[in-house]
Amino acid sequence: MTESAIKILQKNDRGFFLFVEGARIDMAHHNTEARKSLEDTEEFAKAVQVARQMLPEDDTLIVVTSDHSHTMTIGGYP
């Protein structure tokens, strides 16, 4: 999806702003699905990498942040 969005937005000669969210990382944490959270984090990293590969480094700002964080904990008796 990131690649498709960039291809479309690059047609604008005045530049663009693209917001890509990895919201399912947080949802997985809230549902105590550690594996799913890690899988979604990996997919989000791939989206960032696609942007890095497709866009010029000297004319692009990529910011990766979160609205809040979770610790990776496994409760109970693992």
C-alpha positions in Angstrom: 0.0 0.0 0.0 2.9 2.4 0.8 4.4 1.7 -2.7 1.1 2.4 -4.4 0.5 5.5 -2.5 3.9 6.9 -3.3 3.5 6.1 -7.0 0.3 8.1 -7.1 1.5 11.0 -4.9 4.7 11.4 -6.9 2.7 12.7 -9.8 2.1 15.9 -7.9 5.0 18.2 -8.8 4.5 20.3 -5.7 5.4 17.5 -3.3 3.2 15.5 -0.9 2.7 14.4 2.6 2.0 10.7 3.3 0.9 9.3 6.7 1.4 5.6 7.1 0.2 4.1 10.4 0.9 0.7 12.0 -2.2 0.8 14.2 -2.5 -3.0 14.5 0.7 -3.1 16.6 -1.1 -1.3 19.4 -4.3 -3.3 18.9 -2.4 -6.5 19.3 -0.8 -5.3 22.5 -4.2 -4.4 23.9 -5.3 -7.9 23.1 -2.2 -9.5 24.6 -1.2 -10.9 21.3 2.6 -10.5 21.4 3.3 -12.5 18.3 0.8 -10.5 16.2 2.3 -7.3 17.6 5.8 -8.4 16.5 4.5 -9.5 13.0 2.8 -6.1 12.5 6.0 -4.3 13.7 7.9 -6.2 11.0 5.4 -5.2 8.4 5.5 -1.6 9.4 9.3 -1.7 9.1 8.9 -3.0 5.6 6.6 0.0 4.8 9.3 2.4 6.0 11.9 0.6 4.0 9.8 0.9 0.8 9.6 4.6 1.4 13.3 4.9 1.9 14.0 3.0 -1.3 11.5 4.9 -3.5 12.1 8.5 -2.3 15.2 10.7 -2.6 17.2 10.9 0.6 18.1 14.6 0.1 14.5 15.7 -0.3 12.5 13.4 2.1 11.7 13.5 5.8 10.6 10.2 7.3 9.4 10.3 10.9 8.7 7.1 12.8 7.0 7.5 16.2 4.2 6.2 18.4 1.3 7.9 20.2 2.2 5.8 23.3 4.1 2.7 24.0 3.7 -0.7 25.6 6.2 -3.0 27.2 6.6 -6.4 25.7 5.5 -8.6 28.6 4.1 -12.0 28.9 1.9 -12.4 32.0 0.9 -15.5 33.8 3.0 -18.6 34.0 5.0 -18.9 30.7 
